Amino acid sequence: MSERHIQQLIPAQLVSDGAGVKIRRSLGLQQQLRLDPFLMLDCFGSEEAADYIAGFPPHPHRGFETVTYMLDGHMLHQDHLGNEGHLMSGGVQWMTAGSGIIHSEMPQQESGLMRGFQLWLNLPAAEKMKDPAYVDLKPAQLGRRTLANGGHAVVIAGALTLSAEQQTTAGPIQGLSTDPHYYDLSLPAGSELQLQLPAEHNALVYPFEGEVQISADGRESLVKTHHAAVLGKGDSLHLVAKTAVRLLVLVLAAKPIGEPVVQYGPFVMNSAAEIEQAIRDYQAGKLTKGAAGTIKVAAV
């Protein structure tokens, strides 16, 4: 078993997106700060309505997937076809933009805490122009596991396997070409957890409450709150909760695509010519086609 160490630290920086929503962006802050196939990771969280109330009015996407994980709050998703989905505390929306979709994400609250994440996940060239699709997942549809150390795991995609146990806990999103793994882990102060990750996958961790120590081959490295830690190669990950109360940390892993990435705002393709075509299609009202389908999910 080979433990993964930290290869790069990317501190999240405060930026504004949508109609003025304040977010913390780590991956995607600059185009070279990506981890194939992950394009962008945004963390939003505030009790001040002014930080989120303007939301994300209608905007287009093409060529990748968006994963919105709502920890606290209520957001309404609408697309150009009239589809609607309510994303509430603990829920997830997994959307494949594919050939094109125009959607909005607007807060349905005027006060209180709104907190969560949006991840952009690239698609291989062969899938960039497939029909758009999405699924809204309620908290009860996600994989859940109580850990021996008193912690808790939520599994959105892939399967969580602990190194000390044979049992795995699967999430509802399975069978995608990049084989994504998406875990939300809650660990008590001072506790440890060792989990397995596919050796061929790229991986990162993102603590959003507390700090986490990565232990690998006798070396210990600390990841501070709101830092994305890109991990080196290996098939296991050893986490230690360095926090006074609890550690909340995302663990993300996926199979790299290994293709050129050309991005222009909400369009992510493989060449400049494809980006120019996306812009022309959007301007001509031809970005979208047909009805958005539904992503199949596995029972957990």
Secondary structure, DSSP 8 states (H G I E B T S, - for coil): --B--EEEEEE-EEEEETTTEEEEE-TTSSTTS-BTTEEEEEEEEES-GGGTTT-EEEEEEBSEEEEEEEEESEEEEEETTS-EEEEETT-EEEEE-TT-EEEEEEE--SSS-EEEEEEEEE--GGGTTS--EEEEE-GGGSEEEE-TTS-EEEEEESEEEETT-S-EEE-SB---TT--EEEEEEEETT-EEEEE--TTSEEEEEEEESEEEEEETTEEEEE-TTEEEEE-S-SEEEEEEESSSEEEEEEEEE----S--EEETTEEESSHHHHHHHHHHHHTT-S--S--EE------
